[in-house]
Amino acid sequence: MKPVVSIMHAWSCIVISVFAIVILSVLGALFNANHHSLMDSNDDPEDGTVVAGTAFAAVGVYGFFLVFCGLQAWLHARESRRGAIAL
């Protein structure tokens, strides 16, 4: 199987996905607990659990990106070990 994206794009996607998963998980947990720093203003959402569900759905999407880009990086590493010529 050949990689679809370049190695630089794969590693960039991995780094961005890890940061997004961490940040969105923390925000989702805070909204799920109706934390006062996120829920006390007049402009804030009424139901924190709905917002938390959306944040956790985004975590799932970034998790898929992480798996896909990790597979692409692994394919690049496997290809370079076999002595393939990179152009």
Backbone bond lengths (Angstrom), bond angles and torsions (degrees), N, CA, C in turn:
res aa  C-N    CA-C-N  psi(-1)  N-CA   C-N-CA  omega(-1)  CA-C   N-CA-C  phi
1 M - - - 1.441 - - 1.524 108.82 -
2 K 1.325 116.59 135.97 1.456 121.30 -178.49 1.527 110.10 -101.40
3 P 1.331 117.03 146.79 1.470 120.13 177.48 1.527 111.66 -66.26
4 V 1.320 115.83 148.20 1.455 122.06 -179.39 1.526 110.74 -93.62
5 V 1.326 116.87 -37.46 1.461 121.44 -178.82 1.526 109.47 -112.13
6 S 1.321 115.62 162.63 1.465 119.98 -179.50 1.528 110.15 -72.34
7 I 1.315 115.67 164.81 1.457 120.66 -178.46 1.524 111.16 -65.71
8 M 1.334 117.53 -36.28 1.464 120.04 179.14 1.517 111.57 -66.96
9 H 1.324 116.98 -41.02 1.459 120.01 176.84 1.521 111.13 -65.76
10 A 1.316 117.05 -38.10 1.466 120.51 179.99 1.526 110.71 -63.62
11 W 1.334 117.42 -47.05 1.463 119.53 -179.29 1.516 111.88 -69.86
12 S 1.322 118.31 -34.35 1.464 120.56 175.64 1.523 110.64 -63.35
13 C 1.305 116.04 -42.45 1.459 121.26 178.58 1.526 110.99 -64.17
14 I 1.325 117.29 -38.12 1.463 120.90 178.77 1.523 110.51 -63.59
15 V 1.320 116.99 -47.00 1.469 120.97 -178.18 1.526 110.99 -64.60
16 I 1.322 116.59 -46.33 1.466 120.51 -179.86 1.526 110.47 -63.85
17 S 1.316 117.71 -40.40 1.463 121.03 -179.86 1.518 111.85 -64.77
18 V 1.322 117.51 -41.12 1.464 119.91 179.53 1.524 110.37 -63.85
19 F 1.342 117.60 -46.31 1.457 119.96 177.91 1.525 111.57 -62.07
20 A 1.316 117.76 -41.90 1.461 120.90 -179.46 1.526 111.32 -65.41
21 I 1.323 117.40 -39.62 1.461 120.51 178.88 1.521 110.64 -63.52
22 V 1.330 116.88 -43.86 1.465 119.89 -179.71 1.530 110.93 -64.88
23 I 1.322 116.88 -49.51 1.465 120.78 -176.17 1.529 111.31 -65.47
24 L 1.329 117.55 -45.93 1.466 120.07 -179.17 1.519 112.16 -69.12
25 S 1.321 118.07 -31.02 1.464 119.90 176.34 1.524 111.09 -66.59
26 V 1.329 116.71 -41.83 1.463 119.88 177.75 1.524 110.54 -65.08
27 L 1.325 117.05 -46.56 1.472 119.71 178.47 1.527 111.76 -62.15
28 G 1.334 116.72 -41.43 1.460 119.59 178.27 1.519 112.11 -63.68
29 A 1.321 117.06 -40.00 1.466 120.11 178.21 1.527 111.11 -65.69
30 L 1.330 116.87 -39.43 1.469 119.66 178.47 1.523 111.63 -67.28
31 F 1.317 117.74 -41.84 1.472 119.85 176.91 1.524 111.25 -67.37
32 N 1.322 116.93 -35.99 1.466 120.31 179.33 1.528 111.31 -64.82
33 A 1.328 116.38 -33.60 1.469 120.98 178.86 1.522 111.93 -87.17
34 N 1.323 118.13 2.91 1.472 123.40 -176.36 1.521 111.14 51.30
35 H 1.313 115.40 49.76 1.463 121.62 -177.88 1.520 110.14 -61.60
36 H 1.326 116.48 138.53 1.466 121.05 -173.41 1.519 113.60 -64.21
37 S 1.328 118.30 -27.36 1.460 119.15 -179.62 1.529 112.39 -72.06
38 L 1.309 117.92 -17.81 1.461 121.19 179.76 1.530 113.26 -108.80
39 M 1.321 118.14 -14.15 1.461 120.27 -170.89 1.532 114.51 -119.78
40 D 1.332 120.57 2.39 1.459 120.33 -172.02 1.519 115.47 -93.03
41 S 1.304 119.44 -14.22 1.457 121.47 -177.13 1.525 110.84 -81.25
42 N 1.314 116.49 164.25 1.470 121.08 179.04 1.517 112.03 -71.52
43 D 1.334 117.87 -28.49 1.458 121.95 -176.84 1.524 113.15 -89.29
44 D 1.312 117.91 -2.14 1.456 121.25 -177.48 1.529 110.91 -80.80
45 P 1.325 117.76 160.20 1.469 120.25 -178.52 1.527 111.71 -66.38
46 E 1.329 114.96 153.71 1.464 120.99 -179.68 1.525 112.00 -75.95
47 D 1.334 116.41 -42.57 1.463 121.20 -174.42 1.523 109.21 -113.37
48 G 1.313 116.43 107.43 1.457 120.64 -178.21 1.511 113.85 -70.88
49 T 1.329 117.78 -25.16 1.467 119.53 -178.58 1.525 111.65 -69.72
50 V 1.324 117.80 -31.13 1.467 120.39 177.05 1.529 109.76 -68.39
51 V 1.328 116.02 -42.66 1.459 120.22 178.02 1.527 109.80 -64.82
52 A 1.331 116.90 -39.74 1.466 121.02 178.14 1.523 110.96 -62.86
53 G 1.316 117.48 -39.29 1.464 120.69 177.19 1.516 112.26 -62.24
54 T 1.323 116.19 -39.90 1.461 120.45 177.29 1.529 110.91 -66.24
55 A 1.327 116.44 -41.57 1.468 120.04 178.86 1.525 110.66 -64.39
56 F 1.328 117.29 -40.55 1.461 119.70 179.65 1.530 111.83 -71.19
57 A 1.329 117.59 -28.42 1.467 120.02 173.23 1.528 110.06 -66.52
58 A 1.337 116.67 -39.36 1.467 120.27 176.31 1.527 110.74 -65.65
59 V 1.342 117.27 -34.62 1.466 120.80 175.36 1.526 109.64 -61.56
60 G 1.320 117.47 -39.45 1.463 121.03 176.96 1.517 112.47 -62.96
61 V 1.325 116.40 -40.84 1.467 120.39 178.56 1.523 110.25 -64.70
62 Y 1.327 116.80 -44.87 1.464 119.88 178.20 1.526 111.09 -67.50
63 G 1.322 117.65 -30.13 1.458 120.15 174.27 1.522 111.37 -63.78
64 F 1.337 116.35 -40.20 1.459 120.39 175.62 1.529 110.52 -62.65
65 F 1.348 116.48 -44.08 1.466 119.84 176.92 1.518 111.27 -59.51
66 L 1.327 116.77 -40.68 1.458 121.27 -179.79 1.522 111.15 -62.70
67 V 1.316 116.88 -43.41 1.469 120.39 178.97 1.525 110.29 -66.24
68 F 1.332 117.48 -45.66 1.454 120.98 -179.03 1.525 111.52 -62.17
69 C 1.329 116.70 -47.66 1.467 119.76 -178.28 1.519 111.42 -70.86
70 G 1.315 117.50 -32.65 1.457 120.00 174.08 1.508 111.43 -63.42
71 L 1.325 116.44 -39.46 1.469 120.56 176.29 1.520 110.58 -65.02
72 Q 1.318 117.43 -39.95 1.463 120.62 178.26 1.529 111.13 -64.18
73 A 1.343 117.45 -42.59 1.465 120.78 178.23 1.525 110.41 -64.59
74 W 1.333 116.76 -38.85 1.468 120.33 178.15 1.530 110.65 -65.34
75 L 1.331 117.19 -39.99 1.461 119.93 177.33 1.526 111.37 -63.62
76 H 1.333 116.91 -39.25 1.468 119.59 176.67 1.527 110.81 -63.93
77 A 1.326 117.09 -41.57 1.463 120.14 -179.78 1.526 110.68 -66.15
78 R 1.313 116.28 -40.27 1.469 120.15 179.24 1.513 110.96 -66.54
79 E 1.333 117.05 -38.15 1.452 122.18 179.87 1.534 111.30 -68.19
80 S 1.327 117.04 -37.93 1.472 119.33 -178.49 1.521 111.27 -73.81
81 R 1.333 118.21 -25.74 1.460 120.12 178.13 1.524 111.69 -71.67
82 R 1.326 116.41 -24.78 1.448 120.50 -178.77 1.523 112.71 -83.85
83 G 1.309 117.22 -0.41 1.461 120.07 177.62 1.502 114.21 84.77
84 A 1.316 117.28 26.23 1.458 120.08 177.65 1.526 109.79 -69.81
85 I 1.289 116.67 146.28 1.460 121.92 179.84 1.528 108.40 -89.24
86 A 1.314 115.80 124.20 1.464 121.05 179.02 1.521 109.15 -93.30
87 L 1.302 116.45 128.67 1.470 120.57 179.97 1.507 110.06 -102.93
